[in-house]
Every structure is written in structure tokens, then in C-alpha cells.
Amino acid sequence: MGKIRTQLTLLKDHLETEMFLSLFICNFSLKTDTCLDIKPNNHSTMKHFPVLLIALFLLSCAPKPESVSQWRGPNRSGVYNETGLLTEWPAEGPKLLWAIDSTGNGFGSPVLTDDQIFINGEKDSTGYLYAYNLKGRIMWKSVYGKEWMKNFPGSRSTPTVVGDLVYVSSGMGDIACFDKNNGTKKWSLNMVKDLKGIDNMFGYAESLLVNGDLVYCQPGGLLNNVVALNRFTGKMVWTQKAVGQLEAYNSPVIVKRGKLDLLMTFSEDCFLGLDGQTGKLLWTQPQDTAGNLHGNIPVVDGNDLIYTEGDGNHTVKNKLSEDGSSITEVMHNPWFDNIMGGVVKIGDKIYGTAHRQMYLKCLDMKSGLVTDSLKMFRGSTIAADGMLYVFTEKGDVNLVKLSPTGMQVVSTFKITKGTKEFFTHPVIHDGVLYVRHGQALMAYSIRKSA
């Protein structure tokens, strides 16, 4: 299909060139009253014209890639493709555009499309998917299942939006698919009841990943440890028992390696690599130390594969084979431990907060060593327009400048709305910074004035 699409694209470009020349010639003739006698070589234009017309028609009918909105940005990297943002904030913080306190309890981030905001929240132990417009006005809300109420009550995950469909997951293992325009539920299942999964100490926390016609989930346990579902029907496509462990609060990611869709995730004591299309288990990397909190997305740069975790092996650099079928450990750094705040890659450096040492750290991708640190309470880290945004677990939002001489906090403001822990990852969309704290969602303008 890829070859056909490429050939059709070339044909389309050829046809557009011929049409452009024809229009140019006609326009020139009208303006100059001169008749240009242009004869295509070997009558190629007329000869191929019907074929080109068919090719253009087929290309116009080919499905276009659907837009994706998901946790930590389009590719889950935490780096948002935004420009023209403020490099310094007023002392009181950037301008607050609006704030609402109706999202229900939760720790998951919002996701945004061109005209909607989606967020999961818990109210009276029920999980709701809320849809707002970009001014914070409610459009609809729909029930997706029961939410986690044992410890740190509230929603955990972030919705995933692909085209006109929204995918959500609850702390109790409920998965559901909704129409993003009106909140109609398309299908649903429960990972414990329907897939024989086993929940863990803090409930399911993964934000679902969509790849083509598949949506991945991780029930955990001995049977269906990692599962791919048909995203339109919810029916199982493949299942992989892996090493039969509990899931580890990890949201998976896909990395393309030639023809392979390499699916990477964590189970309780193991880093896993699978074929995303077939479910085949390609490799495993056991974790040396106890603890099953593996909440971060790994970073891949060429053949370098680095993950940072608060438990297990903490920070590990691996060499990933060209075809993705194996990994080899290169370096182990126990001093960069990040449980769930995420890291970002800018250039050949990785940035994120350390959990126990309370520093914002800079890790060199090539050496795997920490090259810079800045005293800061742990929190979640994202990046945009060459700067870091760190939302600490004390409620401070820090704007951090990067330079060859080191990191520097240039602005800080405190989140005062909302309740409970400050665990949410902030989001940047179209010059607006979105921060969630419990039931509260706030939107701040961070774009430079025209």
C-alpha cells in the first residue's frame, strides 16, 4: 500500500505540473495576445492524461492519517511543537484565561483537539469522560465505569483521541471507546472481568495507545498480560502472557524499526519489547531492585534506548538493534531516579527530576552521565520552544531556561486552585498552558503578544 501511495503521489505531482504549465501558458497568451505553440514531447501529456486523472482520483480517495491527541503530546515525548512562547512570566504568573472546578477528582492530564478538551474524572466513585470547548464550557460527559477509591482516589489516566473516537481507561480496569462529538459509547470491557487481569496497589494507570486499527492495554497477570484490541470493536486481536507479572502503571509506546512496530512497556519487574502487530515477545530486561513503579516513557535516539524509573534499575542506557529484535545494556545510572514525572529529550540531553535527591537533572544521551543539576522538588517535566516546564509536587510551576552554562529558573508561580496531590503532567496547546489539580483545570496564556 505504501508503494502504491508513493507512486500515486508522484503521478499527482506530475499532473499538477502539467496543469500548472497549461494555466501559465494560457495566462501568458491572454496577456500578450501571443499564441504559443507548445507541443509536449511525443504527446506524453495527452497520452498519459487519462491515467493521471485516474491516479489523482484514487489518491484523493485514499484515507488520510487521522489526528492523534494523547498523553504527553503527539508522540508521547513530552515535547510540544510550539513556538513564540513567553521566555519569562510576570511575578504573579502568566495570564489566567479561565479556570473550572467541575472535572471530577483525578490525576490524569487533559488532551486537546482543535476545538475540544477531554479529561477523565471521578465523582462519587464513578468515572466520567468530560468534553469541554476551548473556553472551558462543558459540552457533554459520559460514564466509562468505576474509578479507583482505595488510595489516592480519582482517575489516573489520560484519554487518547484518534479521529472521531476517544479511548479511556479507569483505575478499576474499565476500558471504553466514545464518539468524541456526542459522547456515545461505542464499546467497553473490563480488564479484570473480561481479560482475567490482576489489578495492583494503586489501580490501573496506563493511558491507552492506538496504533493503526489496534489499541493496546495491559491487564497484567499470568494469562493476558499485554493485549491488543481492535479499536473499532473492542475484540481481542492478540494476547501475550510475557513473564506473567502485574502491570506497572506504565503507558506503552511504539517505535518504528524498519518494518517492525516495536511496542515497549513495563511489567512489575521487567522491561518488555514486543512486536506490536503480532504480539510476539522479542526481548525482556529484568529489573534488579524491588518496586513496581515504572511510570515513564523510554527515550529512543537512533540505536540508543534510555529509560528512567524510580524503582527497578533507575536509569539504564541500552543499545537497540537495527531491527528492534534485541537490546544490550550499556550503562546503569542509579542516581537519576524518576518514578512518574516523565523526562524530555532536547538535543542530545535528557531532562527530568530525581525522586529522592530533589534535583532537576540533565543526562547526556551518549555517556549516560548526569552533566548538570538544579535544586528543585520532584515533579512532572515537559518542554516547548526550547524551555522546560516543571510542575512540582508542591504546586509550583517553573519555567527553566537551558544554556551551555547550565539550567536556570527564570519564572515561577504557584497553583492555588484545586485539592489533593500535584501529580498531573501539564499540557501546552496553541500557546496555552493547561494545568490540572484535582477537580480544577486552569488555562494560562503563555504566547508572546503580537
MIMIGU-29001 format. One line per 3 residues: their letters; for each residue x, y, z of C-alpha. Coordinates in Angstrom, 2 decimals, always signed. Example, Ala and Ser with C-alpha at 12.3 -4.5 7.8 and 13.67 -1.06 7.14 Angstrom:
BEGIN
AS) +12.30 -4.50 +7.80  +13.67 -1.06 +7.14 $
end
This chain:
BEGIN
MGK) +0.00 +0.00 +0.00  +2.92 +2.33 +0.81  +4.48 +1.81 -2.66 $
IRT) +1.16 +2.41 -4.39  +0.58 +5.59 -2.40  +4.08 +6.83 -3.28 $
QLT) +3.52 +6.13 -6.99  +0.15 +7.85 -6.88  +1.72 +10.85 -5.20 $
LLK) +4.33 +11.08 -7.97  +1.61 +10.83 -10.61  -0.38 +13.52 -8.83 $
DHL) +2.66 +15.80 -8.74  +3.24 +15.19 -12.46  -0.38 +16.01 -13.29 $
ETE) -0.30 +19.16 -11.16  +2.86 +20.26 -13.00  +1.21 +19.72 -16.40 $
MFL) -1.90 +21.63 -15.29  +0.23 +24.47 -13.91  +2.13 +24.78 -17.19 $
SLF) -1.12 +24.77 -19.15  -2.59 +27.53 -16.97  +0.65 +29.53 -17.17 $
ICN) +0.72 +29.25 -20.97  -2.94 +30.26 -21.29  -2.46 +33.20 -18.96 $
FSL) +0.65 +34.33 -20.84  -1.20 +34.08 -24.15  -4.15 +36.16 -22.90 $
KTD) -1.88 +38.90 -21.56  +0.36 +39.13 -24.62  -2.08 +38.22 -27.39 $
TCL) +0.57 +35.77 -28.46  -0.21 +32.21 -29.35  +2.47 +29.87 -28.02 $
DIK) +2.76 +26.66 -29.97  +3.75 +24.25 -27.21  +3.88 +20.63 -28.23 $
PNN) +4.66 +18.06 -25.50  +7.42 +15.67 -26.41  +5.95 +12.54 -28.02 $
HST) +2.49 +13.74 -26.98  +3.27 +12.47 -23.44  +0.75 +14.71 -21.77 $
MKH) -2.21 +13.58 -23.86  -1.04 +10.00 -23.82  -0.95 +9.78 -20.03 $
FPV) -3.78 +12.17 -19.27  -6.47 +9.51 -18.60  -4.09 +7.52 -16.40 $
LLI) -3.14 +10.64 -14.48  -6.78 +11.53 -13.94  -7.48 +8.06 -12.54 $
ALF) -4.40 +8.26 -10.34  -5.45 +11.64 -8.96  -8.93 +10.30 -8.24 $
LLS) -7.55 +7.24 -6.42  -5.17 +9.37 -4.38  -7.97 +11.72 -3.34 $
CAP) -9.94 +8.68 -2.14  -7.05 +7.25 -0.13  -7.59 +7.57 +3.63 $
KPE) -5.75 +10.45 +5.26  -3.88 +9.93 +8.55  -6.18 +10.66 +11.49 $
SVS) -5.16 +13.26 +14.04  -3.97 +11.89 +17.38  -4.13 +13.60 +20.78 $
QWR) -2.66 +11.66 +23.68  -0.71 +11.72 +26.93  +2.45 +13.87 +26.79 $
GPN) +1.84 +15.02 +23.24  +1.55 +13.54 +19.74  +4.40 +11.02 +20.18 $
RSG) +4.32 +10.77 +23.99  +7.69 +12.53 +24.28  +6.55 +15.42 +26.49 $
VYN) +7.95 +17.88 +23.91  +5.28 +20.13 +22.41  +5.83 +21.64 +18.96 $
ETG) +5.05 +25.22 +19.95  +6.85 +28.45 +19.09  +6.55 +32.11 +20.02 $
LLT) +6.10 +31.38 +23.73  +6.99 +33.68 +26.59  +10.56 +33.35 +27.85 $
EWP) +9.64 +34.95 +31.17  +6.42 +35.29 +33.16  +5.13 +38.12 +35.34 $
AEG) +5.76 +37.68 +39.07  +2.16 +36.50 +39.58  +2.45 +34.05 +36.71 $
PKL) +1.10 +34.06 +33.14  -2.39 +35.41 +32.44  -5.16 +33.07 +33.62 $
LWA) -7.64 +32.74 +30.75  -10.16 +30.62 +32.65  -10.50 +28.05 +35.41 $
IDS) -13.14 +25.40 +36.18  -13.67 +23.08 +39.12  -16.02 +20.53 +37.56 $
TGN) -13.66 +17.87 +36.16  -14.11 +15.39 +38.99  -11.24 +14.08 +41.09 $
GFG) -8.22 +12.86 +39.23  -4.56 +12.99 +38.32  -4.68 +12.43 +34.55 $
SPV) -3.87 +15.23 +32.12  -6.30 +16.78 +29.65  -5.87 +16.23 +25.92 $
LTD) -6.85 +18.73 +23.26  -8.00 +18.69 +19.67  -8.54 +21.78 +17.52 $
DQI) -11.81 +22.57 +19.27  -12.26 +20.27 +22.28  -10.72 +19.34 +25.62 $
FIN) -11.11 +15.83 +27.06  -10.35 +14.80 +30.64  -11.19 +11.90 +32.95 $
GEK) -12.57 +12.49 +36.43  -14.17 +10.69 +39.36  -17.33 +11.73 +41.18 $
DST) -18.98 +9.54 +43.83  -16.75 +6.60 +42.74  -17.97 +6.81 +39.12 $
GYL) -15.58 +7.64 +36.30  -16.64 +10.27 +33.75  -15.15 +11.39 +30.47 $
YAY) -15.71 +15.16 +30.23  -15.68 +17.10 +26.97  -15.23 +20.90 +27.07 $
NLK) -14.79 +23.53 +24.41  -11.62 +25.61 +24.40  -13.22 +28.22 +26.65 $
GRI) -13.84 +25.64 +29.38  -17.58 +25.21 +28.80  -18.94 +21.70 +29.22 $
MWK) -20.16 +20.05 +26.01  -21.00 +16.59 +27.36  -19.93 +13.98 +29.89 $
SVY) -20.24 +10.18 +29.75  -19.74 +7.39 +32.28  -16.90 +4.99 +31.49 $
GKE) -17.01 +2.82 +34.63  -15.99 +2.71 +38.27  -12.93 +4.61 +39.46 $
WMK) -10.23 +3.75 +41.98  -11.16 +4.76 +45.56  -8.74 +2.84 +47.82 $
NFP) -5.69 +5.11 +47.94  -5.19 +8.39 +46.11  -8.84 +8.26 +44.93 $
GSR) -9.60 +9.58 +41.48  -8.91 +8.99 +37.80  -5.38 +8.08 +36.80 $
STP) -5.13 +8.02 +33.03  -5.36 +10.49 +30.17  -7.81 +9.99 +27.26 $
TVV) -6.47 +9.13 +23.80  -8.23 +10.77 +20.83  -7.83 +9.35 +17.33 $
GDL) -10.01 +10.88 +14.64  -13.58 +10.91 +15.96  -13.01 +8.32 +18.70 $
VYV) -11.87 +8.74 +22.31  -10.34 +5.87 +24.32  -10.28 +5.85 +28.12 $
SSG) -9.18 +3.55 +30.93  -10.15 +3.57 +34.61  -8.23 +2.65 +37.75 $
MGD) -10.59 -0.31 +38.15  -9.71 -1.66 +34.70  -12.65 -0.38 +32.66 $
IAC) -11.83 +0.45 +29.03  -14.28 +2.32 +26.81  -14.45 +3.94 +23.39 $
FDK) -16.63 +7.03 +22.77  -17.70 +9.21 +19.88  -15.90 +12.48 +20.53 $
NNG) -18.71 +14.58 +19.05  -21.53 +13.49 +21.36  -20.15 +11.11 +23.98 $
TKK) -21.92 +8.00 +22.68  -20.23 +4.84 +23.96  -19.14 +2.56 +21.10 $
WSL) -17.88 -0.39 +23.15  -16.45 -1.23 +26.56  -14.86 -4.03 +28.56 $
NMV) -13.16 -4.61 +31.91  -9.57 -5.85 +32.08  -10.16 -7.81 +35.29 $
KDL) -13.52 -9.35 +34.45  -13.15 -9.86 +30.69  -9.38 -10.29 +30.27 $
KGI) -8.55 -12.00 +33.60  -6.21 -9.21 +34.61  -4.96 -8.54 +38.14 $
DNM) -5.02 -5.01 +39.49  -2.29 -3.68 +41.74  -1.71 -1.45 +44.75 $
FGY) -2.68 +1.87 +43.14  -5.02 +0.77 +40.34  -4.54 +0.78 +36.58 $
AES) -2.87 +3.98 +35.40  -1.95 +3.46 +31.74  -3.08 +5.89 +29.06 $
LLV) -4.17 +3.73 +26.14  -2.04 +3.63 +22.99  -3.53 +3.37 +19.49 $
NGD) -1.55 +2.08 +16.52  -3.45 +1.71 +13.24  -6.52 -0.43 +13.93 $
LVY) -5.17 -1.61 +17.31  -5.48 -0.25 +20.83  -3.15 -1.75 +23.43 $
CQP) -3.85 -2.43 +27.09  -2.04 -4.24 +29.90  -4.32 -6.27 +32.19 $
GGL) -1.34 -7.91 +33.92  -1.31 -11.40 +35.39  -0.47 -14.86 +34.13 $
LNN) -2.64 -15.12 +31.02  -3.37 -11.88 +29.13  -0.50 -9.75 +30.32 $
VVA) -0.38 -7.44 +27.28  -3.32 -7.34 +24.86  -4.13 -5.74 +21.52 $
LNR) -7.79 -4.98 +20.79  -9.50 -3.97 +17.59  -10.05 -0.29 +18.34 $
FTG) -13.37 -0.17 +16.48  -14.99 -3.20 +18.14  -13.03 -3.93 +21.33 $
KMV) -12.46 -7.53 +20.21  -9.13 -9.16 +21.08  -6.64 -9.34 +18.20 $
WTQ) -3.71 -10.88 +20.09  -2.60 -11.58 +23.64  +0.84 -12.07 +25.19 $
KAV) +1.49 -13.56 +28.63  +5.05 -12.11 +28.65  +6.59 -13.03 +32.03 $
GQL) +3.24 -13.22 +33.84  +3.63 -10.27 +36.20  +1.45 -7.44 +37.44 $
EAY) +1.27 -4.35 +35.27  +3.44 -1.44 +36.40  +1.48 +1.81 +35.86 $
NSP) +3.26 +2.20 +32.52  +1.84 +3.70 +29.32  +3.32 +1.90 +26.31 $
VIV) +4.97 +3.45 +23.28  +5.59 +2.32 +19.70  +8.95 +2.82 +17.97 $
KRG) +9.34 +2.07 +14.26  +12.33 -0.15 +13.42  +12.21 -0.91 +9.71 $
KLD) +9.05 -2.96 +9.19  +8.69 -3.63 +12.91  +6.32 -1.74 +15.20 $
LLM) +8.29 -2.19 +18.42  +5.91 -1.97 +21.40  +7.69 -1.18 +24.67 $
TFS) +6.22 -1.30 +28.18  +6.98 -2.47 +31.72  +5.54 -5.19 +33.88 $
EDC) +6.25 -5.45 +37.62  +9.94 -6.43 +37.40  +10.65 -6.40 +33.69 $
FLG) +11.10 -4.11 +30.67  +9.33 -5.68 +27.67  +9.72 -5.41 +23.91 $
LDG) +7.01 -6.88 +21.64  +6.03 -6.95 +18.01  +3.12 -4.50 +18.02 $
QTG) +1.36 -6.25 +15.13  +1.61 -9.89 +16.24  +2.25 -9.70 +19.98 $
KLL) +5.43 -11.77 +19.73  +7.70 -11.24 +22.76  +11.06 -10.08 +21.35 $
WTQ) +13.10 -9.33 +24.45  +12.93 -8.74 +28.20  +15.16 -6.85 +30.62 $
PQD) +14.72 -7.84 +34.30  +14.85 -5.14 +36.96  +17.46 -5.57 +39.70 $
TAG) +15.74 -3.93 +42.66  +12.30 -4.27 +44.23  +9.44 -1.92 +43.36 $
NLH) +6.93 -1.88 +40.52  +6.55 +1.86 +39.84  +7.57 +2.30 +36.21 $
GNI) +5.55 +5.28 +35.05  +7.77 +6.82 +32.36  +8.07 +6.51 +28.58 $
PVV) +11.52 +5.39 +27.35  +13.53 +7.63 +25.02  +14.93 +6.36 +21.71 $
DGN) +17.54 +8.22 +19.65  +18.91 +6.14 +16.79  +20.15 +2.95 +18.42 $
DLI) +20.28 +4.49 +21.89  +17.42 +3.47 +24.20  +17.26 +5.05 +27.64 $
YTE) +14.64 +4.67 +30.33  +14.42 +6.36 +33.72  +12.50 +4.81 +36.61 $
GDG) +12.15 +5.39 +40.32  +12.16 +1.67 +41.09  +13.94 -1.19 +39.38 $
NHT) +17.16 -0.26 +37.57  +16.57 +3.51 +37.79  +18.29 +4.87 +34.65 $
VKN) +19.59 +2.44 +32.03  +21.09 +3.05 +28.61  +20.69 +0.23 +26.08 $
KLS) +21.78 -0.35 +22.52  +18.78 -1.24 +20.39  +19.44 -3.47 +17.39 $
EDG) +18.68 -2.09 +13.94  +15.68 -4.38 +13.55  +14.49 -3.86 +17.15 $
SSI) +14.69 -7.56 +17.99  +17.19 -7.20 +20.85  +18.68 -4.77 +23.37 $
TEV) +22.04 -4.76 +25.12  +22.67 -2.85 +28.36  +25.46 -0.29 +28.04 $
MHN) +25.22 +1.72 +31.24  +23.36 +1.79 +34.55  +22.98 +5.08 +36.50 $
PWF) +21.35 +4.68 +39.95  +21.47 +8.43 +40.71  +18.77 +9.51 +38.28 $
DNI) +15.53 +8.06 +39.69  +12.25 +9.38 +38.34  +9.09 +7.47 +39.27 $
MGG) +6.34 +9.10 +37.22  +7.29 +12.69 +36.36  +8.44 +11.93 +32.84 $
VVK) +11.58 +13.08 +31.05  +12.13 +15.08 +27.85  +14.87 +14.88 +25.24 $
IGD) +16.25 +18.12 +23.82  +19.21 +17.72 +21.51  +21.41 +15.01 +22.98 $
KIY) +20.31 +15.68 +26.57  +17.53 +14.24 +28.75  +15.92 +16.34 +31.47 $
GTA) +13.76 +15.34 +34.43  +13.53 +15.48 +38.20  +15.09 +12.95 +40.57 $
HRQ) +12.65 +11.45 +43.04  +14.79 +11.06 +46.15  +17.52 +13.67 +45.67 $
MYL) +15.12 +16.50 +44.76  +17.05 +17.89 +41.81  +16.19 +18.72 +38.21 $
KCL) +18.87 +16.82 +36.32  +20.41 +16.82 +32.86  +21.57 +13.47 +31.49 $
DMK) +23.88 +13.17 +28.50  +22.45 +10.65 +26.00  +25.86 +9.49 +24.79 $
SGL) +27.61 +8.92 +28.10  +24.55 +8.28 +30.26  +26.03 +10.53 +32.93 $
VTD) +24.41 +13.46 +34.75  +26.10 +16.65 +33.49  +24.08 +19.32 +35.29 $
SLK) +21.62 +19.62 +38.19  +19.43 +22.29 +39.70  +17.87 +22.15 +43.16 $
MFR) +14.13 +21.58 +42.68  +11.41 +19.48 +44.27  +10.36 +16.46 +42.22 $
GST) +7.55 +16.82 +39.72  +6.50 +16.37 +36.09  +8.53 +17.81 +33.21 $
IAA) +7.52 +18.87 +29.71  +9.19 +21.10 +27.13  +8.29 +23.59 +24.41 $
DGM) +10.11 +26.24 +22.39  +13.48 +25.26 +23.88  +12.44 +25.66 +27.53 $
LYV) +11.39 +23.31 +30.33  +8.14 +23.46 +32.29  +8.35 +21.67 +35.63 $
FTE) +5.20 +21.25 +37.75  +6.41 +20.16 +41.18  +4.57 +18.07 +43.74 $
KGD) +4.47 +21.21 +45.91  +2.34 +23.01 +43.32  +5.00 +25.27 +41.79 $
VNL) +5.14 +25.73 +38.01  +8.74 +26.52 +36.99  +9.92 +27.91 +33.66 $
VKL) +13.51 +26.76 +33.13  +15.95 +28.23 +30.62  +18.56 +25.96 +29.05 $
SPT) +22.01 +27.23 +28.10  +25.56 +25.91 +27.68  +26.37 +27.26 +31.14 $
GMQ) +23.54 +25.38 +32.85  +19.85 +25.39 +33.71  +18.21 +28.46 +35.22 $
VVS) +14.74 +29.01 +36.70  +13.54 +32.27 +35.14  +9.94 +32.30 +36.42 $
TFK) +7.75 +30.52 +38.96  +4.14 +30.66 +40.06  +2.05 +28.55 +42.41 $
ITK) -1.17 +26.68 +41.65  -3.71 +27.67 +44.31  -6.90 +26.16 +42.90 $
GTK) -7.89 +22.54 +43.37  -7.15 +19.98 +46.06  -5.10 +16.82 +46.74 $
EFF) -1.72 +15.88 +45.33  +0.07 +17.68 +42.48  +0.74 +14.66 +40.26 $
THP) -0.64 +15.77 +36.88  +1.53 +16.41 +33.83  +0.81 +19.86 +32.33 $
VIH) -0.09 +20.29 +28.65  +0.69 +23.01 +26.10  -1.60 +23.58 +23.12 $
DGV) -1.76 +26.56 +20.77  +0.05 +28.93 +23.13  -1.95 +27.91 +26.21 $
LYV) -0.62 +26.06 +29.27  -3.17 +23.71 +30.86  -2.70 +22.57 +34.45 $
RHG) -4.95 +20.16 +36.32  -5.09 +19.92 +40.12  -7.75 +17.54 +41.41 $
QAL) -11.15 +18.82 +40.25  -9.69 +22.08 +38.92  -8.45 +22.75 +35.40 $
MAY) -6.76 +26.04 +34.55  -5.74 +27.58 +31.22  -2.90 +30.16 +31.09 $
SIR) -1.82 +32.25 +28.10  +1.92 +31.76 +27.54  +2.19 +33.12 +23.98 $
KSA) +4.09 +36.31 +23.28  +1.99 +39.33 +22.32  +1.82 +40.03 +18.60 $
end
